[in-house]
Amino acid sequence: MSSSMDNKMVAIRTGRRATRSTKRKQRDNKLTRSIKRIRADMAEINEGHERIRHGQKEVREKFEEISKETAKLKEETNIISKQSAANQVRLDLMFQIIKARSENDAPRDAVLTQILRFVVLQTPLFCFYDQRISY
């Protein structure tokens, strides 16, 4: 009788082990699925971060390009402004010369003509063009 009792206990133990093992496998499988899902989510998040970094890099490059273009346009505007002021001075002198000639004021005409020649010689002819251009 004791041997049949031992067999029953052994069978019960085996059944408990099988149940524990099955539960452990289920828990492990659930944990494995959770880990895989989390890893997939992390990979997706990393891809999103890469896209964001790439977008930020593009925006930064465009901003730098716009900044350079702005500086270039400011420089060109400054040159045009200086050229316009020089043109205005020359025009004023020319009108004064015409007025002096119409009044037959030869000394004033001669002085204004000399001033105009000096102003024209002092103003660079190619001040508008970019000096970095090689010919």
C-alpha positions in Angstrom: 0.0 0.0 0.0 2.8 2.3 0.6 4.0 1.9 -2.9 0.7 2.8 -4.3 0.7 5.8 -2.0 4.1 6.9 -3.2 2.9 6.5 -6.8 0.0 8.8 -6.2 2.2 11.4 -4.5 4.6 11.2 -7.3 1.8 11.7 -9.8 0.5 14.7 -7.9 4.0 16.2 -7.7 4.4 15.6 -11.4 1.1 17.3 -12.1 2.0 20.3 -10.0 5.3 20.6 -11.7 3.6 20.4 -15.1 1.1 23.1 -14.0 3.9 25.3 -12.6 6.0 24.7 -15.7 3.0 25.6 -17.9 2.3 28.7 -15.9 5.9 29.7 -16.0 6.0 29.1 -19.8 2.9 31.2 -20.2 4.4 34.0 -18.0 7.7 33.8 -19.9 5.9 33.9 -23.3 3.8 36.9 -22.1 7.0 38.6 -20.9 8.8 37.8 -24.2 5.9 39.3 -26.1 6.0 42.4 -23.9 9.7 42.8 -24.5 9.3 42.3 -28.2 6.5 44.9 -28.3 8.6 47.3 -26.2 11.6 46.8 -28.5 9.5 47.4 -31.6 8.1 50.6 -29.9 11.6 51.7 -29.1 12.8 51.1 -32.7 9.8 53.1 -34.0 10.6 55.9 -31.5 14.3 55.9 -32.6 13.2 56.2 -36.3 11.0 59.2 -35.3 14.0 60.8 -33.5 16.2 60.2 -36.6 13.5 61.9 -38.8 13.4 64.8 -36.3 17.1 65.2 -36.3 17.3 65.1 -40.1 14.5 67.7 -40.3 16.3 69.9 -37.8 19.5 69.6 -39.8 17.7 70.6 -43.0 16.1 73.6 -41.2 19.5 74.7 -39.8 21.1 74.5 -43.3 18.3 76.5 -44.8 18.5 79.1 -42.0 22.2 79.4 -42.6 21.7 79.8 -46.3 19.0 82.5 -45.7 21.3 84.3 -43.3 24.1 84.3 -45.9 21.7 85.6 -48.6 20.4 88.3 -46.2 24.0 89.5 -45.5 24.7 89.5 -49.2 21.5 91.5 -49.9 22.3 94.0 -47.2 25.8 94.5 -48.7 24.3 95.0 -52.2 21.7 97.4 -50.8 24.5 99.4 -49.0 26.5 99.6 -52.3 23.4 100.7 -54.2 22.7 103.3 -51.6 26.2 104.7 -51.8 26.1 104.6 -55.6 22.8 106.5 -55.5 24.2 109.2 -53.2 27.2 109.6 -55.5 24.9 109.9 -58.5 22.9 112.5 -56.7 26.0 114.6 -55.9 27.1 114.4 -59.6 23.6 115.4 -60.8 23.6 118.4 -58.4 27.0 119.5 -59.7 25.8 119.1 -63.3 22.7 121.2 -62.7 24.8 123.9 -61.0 27.2 123.9 -64.0 24.3 124.3 -66.4 22.9 127.1 -64.3 26.4 128.8 -64.1 26.7 128.5 -67.9 23.2 129.9 -68.5 24.2 132.9 -66.3 27.5 133.2 -68.2 29.4 132.8 -64.9 32.6 131.3 -66.3 34.7 131.2 -63.1 31.9 129.4 -61.2 31.5 127.1 -64.2 35.2 126.2 -64.1 35.3 125.5 -60.4 32.2 123.3 -60.5 33.5 121.4 -63.5 36.8 120.8 -61.7 34.8 119.5 -58.6 32.7 117.3 -60.9 35.9 115.8 -62.5 37.4 115.2 -59.0 34.1 113.5 -57.8 33.9 111.3 -60.9 37.6 110.2 -60.5 37.1 109.4 -56.8 34.1 107.2 -57.4 35.0 103.7 -58.5 33.4 102.7 -61.8 32.8 99.1 -60.7 31.8 99.7 -57.1 28.6 97.8 -57.7 30.2 94.6 -58.9 31.3 91.9 -56.5 35.1 92.2 -56.0 35.5 88.4 -55.5 34.7 87.7 -59.2 37.8 86.6 -61.0 38.3 87.5 -64.6 
